[in-house]
Amino acid sequence: MTLHLVRHGRPLVVPDVPAAEWDLDPAAYDDVWALRSGGRLPTRAAWFSSPEPKAMQTAQLLTDADVGVLPDLREHERTGEWVEDFTAAVRRAFAVPEEPAVAGWEPLTTCRDRVVPAVRRVLDVHGDDDVVLVGHGTAWTLVVAALTGEPPDLARWEALEMPDVIVLDL
């Protein structure tokens, strides 16, 4: 079984709107289509997506297959004020995962405790099938750490493109 963790395409950023509500930027469709045709995704797989619009829209562009929407695959919840230095804020979240890195953000442990069990349930149900999950970079960083037993790879998180894919052979 191979797990493909796809980070959504570039969103249309609206600073006064929570990131969980952002749509995929139509100018980024070509990037998503390039991932679809690039040979990095399986031709047959079970597909699931985060419920966030940018993730669902990415999934719809990546496959003609049915895509299940799993609420627990949503990203690390971030509400409140716009954060200028987003990378530094996420690094703080990973450094002290039990506490909100920014007012209005959930502790990273809460995200992990939601996303990782959801991924494990999908893997349990789909046994030997390849699985593609379309979602979010921070959530996938937590999933990779949990499934590999390694610490979260923040350098890989920072290097992820929009869209991008992390492949794990399980």
C-alpha positions as CSV (number, residue, x, y, z in Angstrom):
1,M,0.0,0.0,0.0
2,T,1.2,3.5,-0.8
3,L,-0.2,6.6,0.8
4,H,-0.2,9.8,-1.2
5,L,-0.6,12.9,0.9
6,V,-1.4,15.8,-1.5
7,R,-1.1,19.3,-0.4
8,H,-3.8,21.5,-2.0
9,G,-3.1,23.9,-4.7
10,R,-2.5,27.6,-4.1
11,P,-5.5,29.3,-2.5
12,L,-7.1,32.6,-3.3
13,V,-6.0,34.4,-0.1
14,V,-8.5,36.7,1.4
15,P,-7.0,38.1,4.6
16,D,-10.3,38.9,6.3
17,V,-11.7,35.4,5.6
18,P,-10.5,32.4,7.6
19,A,-8.1,30.2,5.6
20,A,-10.5,27.2,6.1
21,E,-12.9,29.0,3.8
22,W,-10.5,30.0,1.0
23,D,-11.1,28.7,-2.5
24,L,-8.5,27.4,-4.9
25,D,-7.0,30.2,-6.9
26,P,-8.2,29.7,-10.6
27,A,-4.7,31.0,-11.6
28,A,-3.3,27.8,-9.9
29,Y,-5.4,25.3,-11.9
30,D,-2.5,24.7,-14.3
31,D,-0.3,23.7,-11.4
32,V,-2.9,21.2,-10.2
33,W,-3.3,19.8,-13.7
34,A,0.5,19.4,-14.0
35,L,0.5,17.3,-10.8
36,R,-2.3,15.2,-12.3
37,S,-0.4,14.5,-15.5
38,G,3.0,14.3,-13.9
39,G,3.0,10.6,-13.0
40,R,3.3,11.1,-9.2
41,L,-0.2,9.9,-8.4
42,P,-1.6,6.4,-8.8
43,T,-4.0,5.6,-11.6
44,R,-6.1,3.6,-9.3
45,A,-6.6,4.6,-5.6
46,A,-9.1,5.4,-2.9
47,W,-9.5,9.2,-2.8
48,F,-10.4,11.3,0.1
49,S,-10.3,15.1,0.8
50,S,-10.4,17.6,3.6
51,P,-13.7,19.5,3.6
52,E,-12.0,22.8,3.0
53,P,-12.9,24.3,-0.4
54,K,-9.3,24.6,-1.6
55,A,-8.7,20.9,-0.9
56,M,-11.9,19.7,-2.4
57,Q,-11.4,21.8,-5.5
58,T,-7.8,20.4,-5.8
59,A,-9.1,16.9,-5.5
60,Q,-11.8,17.5,-8.2
61,L,-9.1,18.7,-10.6
62,L,-6.8,15.8,-9.8
63,T,-9.1,12.9,-10.5
64,D,-12.3,11.7,-12.2
65,A,-12.8,9.2,-9.4
66,D,-15.2,9.6,-6.5
67,V,-13.6,11.5,-3.7
68,G,-14.9,11.0,-0.1
69,V,-14.9,14.1,2.1
70,L,-13.7,13.5,5.6
71,P,-14.2,16.3,8.1
72,D,-11.4,15.2,10.3
73,L,-8.8,15.8,7.6
74,R,-9.2,19.6,7.9
75,E,-6.2,21.7,8.6
76,H,-4.8,22.9,11.9
77,E,-7.6,25.3,12.9
78,R,-6.4,28.9,12.6
79,T,-8.8,31.7,13.3
80,G,-8.3,35.2,14.6
81,E,-5.9,37.9,13.4
82,W,-4.0,37.8,10.2
83,V,-0.4,36.5,10.9
84,E,2.3,38.3,9.0
85,D,5.1,35.8,9.7
86,F,3.1,32.6,9.1
87,T,6.2,30.4,8.9
88,A,7.5,31.5,12.3
89,A,4.0,31.0,13.8
90,V,3.8,27.4,12.5
91,R,7.3,26.7,13.8
92,R,6.1,28.0,17.3
93,A,3.2,25.6,17.0
94,F,5.5,22.6,16.4
95,A,7.9,23.8,19.1
96,V,5.2,23.8,21.8
97,P,2.3,21.7,20.3
98,E,0.3,21.7,23.5
99,E,-0.3,25.4,23.4
100,P,-1.8,27.7,20.7
101,A,1.0,29.4,18.9
102,V,-1.2,32.4,18.1
103,A,-4.4,33.6,19.7
104,G,-7.3,31.8,17.9
105,W,-5.2,28.8,16.8
106,E,-5.9,25.4,18.1
107,P,-3.0,23.6,19.8
108,L,-1.2,21.4,17.3
109,T,-1.8,18.4,19.5
110,T,-5.6,18.9,18.9
111,C,-5.0,18.8,15.1
112,R,-2.8,15.7,15.4
113,D,-5.4,13.9,17.6
114,R,-8.0,14.5,15.0
115,V,-6.1,14.0,11.7
116,V,-3.9,11.0,12.5
117,P,-6.8,8.7,13.7
118,A,-8.8,9.6,10.6
119,V,-5.9,8.6,8.4
120,R,-5.4,5.4,10.3
121,R,-9.1,4.6,9.8
122,V,-8.8,5.1,6.1
123,L,-5.7,2.9,5.9
124,D,-7.4,0.2,8.0
125,V,-10.4,0.1,5.7
126,H,-8.4,0.2,2.4
127,G,-5.8,-2.4,3.4
128,D,-3.8,-3.1,0.3
129,D,-5.2,-0.3,-1.9
130,D,-3.3,2.8,-2.7
131,V,-4.8,5.8,-1.0
132,V,-4.7,9.5,-2.0
133,L,-5.6,12.1,0.7
134,V,-5.9,15.7,-0.4
135,G,-5.5,18.2,2.4
136,H,-2.9,20.4,4.1
137,G,0.8,20.8,4.7
138,T,0.7,21.1,8.5
139,A,-1.7,18.2,8.9
140,W,0.3,16.0,6.6
141,T,3.5,16.9,8.5
142,L,1.9,15.5,11.6
143,V,0.6,12.4,9.8
144,V,4.1,11.6,8.4
145,A,5.7,12.0,11.8
146,A,3.0,9.7,13.4
147,L,3.2,7.0,10.7
148,T,7.1,6.9,10.5
149,G,7.9,7.5,14.2
150,E,10.2,10.4,13.1
151,P,10.0,14.0,14.4
152,P,8.0,16.4,12.3
153,D,10.1,17.5,9.3
154,L,9.7,21.2,9.3
155,A,12.2,21.6,6.4
156,R,10.0,19.4,4.2
157,W,6.9,21.4,5.4
158,E,8.6,24.6,4.3
159,A,9.6,23.1,1.0
160,L,6.1,21.8,0.1
161,E,4.7,23.4,-3.1
162,M,1.1,24.1,-3.7
163,P,0.1,21.5,-4.9
164,D,2.6,18.9,-3.9
165,V,2.6,15.2,-2.8
166,I,4.3,13.3,-0.1
167,V,4.5,9.5,-0.8
168,L,4.8,6.9,1.9
169,D,5.2,3.2,1.2
170,L,3.5,1.4,4.1
